[in-house]
Amino acid sequence: MGAVLDLIGIPVDLPDVVHAHGCTLTTADGRTLLDWEAGVWCLPLGHSHPEVAAAVQQSLSTVGHVGYRYSSPVVDRALRGLCEVLGMPNGRALLLTSGSEAVDLAVRTAAAVTGRDGFIRQTGHYLSASGGAGVPAWGRWTTTDELDALGPDERREHLAGVAAIVLEPGNASGLVQLPDGPRLRTLVAQVRQAGGLVVVDEVTTGFGRTGRWFGFEHDEITPDLVAVGKGCGNGFPVAALAVTAQVAERAVAVGFRHAQSHQNDVLGAHVLATVLDVMTRDALVERSARAGERLRAGLEQVAARTGRLHRVRGRGLLCAVDVADGTSAAQLQTDLRAVGHLVGAHDGRGVIRLYPPLVVTDEQIDALLSDLAAVLVR
């Protein structure tokens, strides 16, 4: 571990992971852990999925990268499949390599086609690793709270300069702050009436994480641009921006262009197409909804029995629970790791986070709940 550059404060004294399959990690010292973080929320199909591995091998053995002037049928198949599950049957999409890049390109595209540089984001929500405080580095940004503080005339004037509202449906840096649907729909309608667009960041909430294909479906929002990442590659670094046919036409009309070295890579397309196929065939979106209900019901029971948890919340397998006063989220995370569970934690906000692979079993959920209750009553 001595060669690792630690820029984000993660403890470096943890054992190396040497094997992983499904929801299970095996460390160098021979221990097994259940992964309730799905890596960095990236693995809807679980670790080491054989069909993803086969897709990578096939592409590496044939063609994986061809540059700007050539393409491959699998690129078209993957992007058509993405637009289909997004409800954009005539949409257009572009493969990229990270969710942050996809969000940044969505913002730039919205600015280009509207001729505006103002953006609205939900207060406290994270949008991109490429900007300060989780906000893309380009544009003028206003939070929903700041917008609410404006008077009617100021609000109308402000909305006239807004290119888009950029939504992130509930993850909020792992705190699971679910949006107020009616309020959100009202704001979206106002942005549209003023000539702005709707961008949705589905990097974390997409690909079944919330019990639907995409988080925006819960709030009856129809987006113009959608950024995806994380789950669409099941651990492989692939992301995408999808836009409606109307936005695509406007981008062409204003001469907007984007070029990146791994844009529309065949290798990434093979992985995305495989993830789409497996998720559909194995009904993993529906599985996420059912497993999430079981997990939250069990957490509510543990909270009632121990008195050390409260405010269980989430959608699908996007789950979080607050710890009670006097309980340390960081210590609870450590205690759970000692009995075989790798969970997320935000100690400053007193939150335990559970975003497991969508293939998590009922038995694994029940094991977590049993061990969590035992740890809390020690």
HELIX and SHEET records of a PDB file:
HELIX    1   1 ALA A   38  TRP A   41  1                                   4    
HELIX    2   2 PRO A   50  SER A   61  1                                  12    
HELIX    3   3 PRO A   73  VAL A   85  1                                  13    
HELIX    4   4 GLY A   99  THR A  114  1                                  16    
HELIX    5   5 GLY A  132  GLY A  134  5                                   3    
HELIX    6   6 THR A  144  ASP A  148  1                                   5    
HELIX    7   7 PRO A  152  LEU A  159  1                                   8    
HELIX    8   8 GLY A  181  GLN A  193  1                                  13    
HELIX    9   9 GLY A  215  ASP A  219  5                                   5    
HELIX   10  10 LYS A  230  GLY A  233  5                                   4    
HELIX   11  11 ALA A  245  ALA A  253  1                                   9    
HELIX   12  12 VAL A  266  ARG A  281  1                                  16    
HELIX   13  13 LEU A  284  THR A  306  1                                  23    
HELIX   14  14 ALA A  329  ALA A  338  1                                  10    
HELIX   15  15 ASP A  347  ARG A  349  5                                   3    
HELIX   16  16 ASP A  362  LEU A  376  1                                  15    
SHEET    1   A 4 VAL A  17  HIS A  21  0                                        
SHEET    2   A 4 THR A  24  THR A  27 -1                                        
SHEET    3   A 4 THR A  32  ASP A  35 -1                                        
SHEET    4   A 4 HIS A 341  LEU A 342  1                                        
SHEET    1   B 7 ARG A  92  LEU A  96  0                                        
SHEET    2   B 7 ALA A 239  VAL A 243 -1                                        
SHEET    3   B 7 LEU A 225  VAL A 228 -1                                        
SHEET    4   B 7 LEU A 197  ASP A 201  1                                        
SHEET    5   B 7 VAL A 162  LEU A 167  1                                        
SHEET    6   B 7 GLY A 118  ARG A 121  1                                        
SHEET    7   B 7 ARG A 140  THR A 143  1                                        
SHEET    1   C 4 LEU A 309  ARG A 315  0                                        
SHEET    2   C 4 LEU A 318  VAL A 323 -1                                        
SHEET    3   C 4 VAL A 351  LEU A 354 -1                                        
SHEET    4   C 4 GLY A 344  HIS A 346 -1                                        
END                                                                             
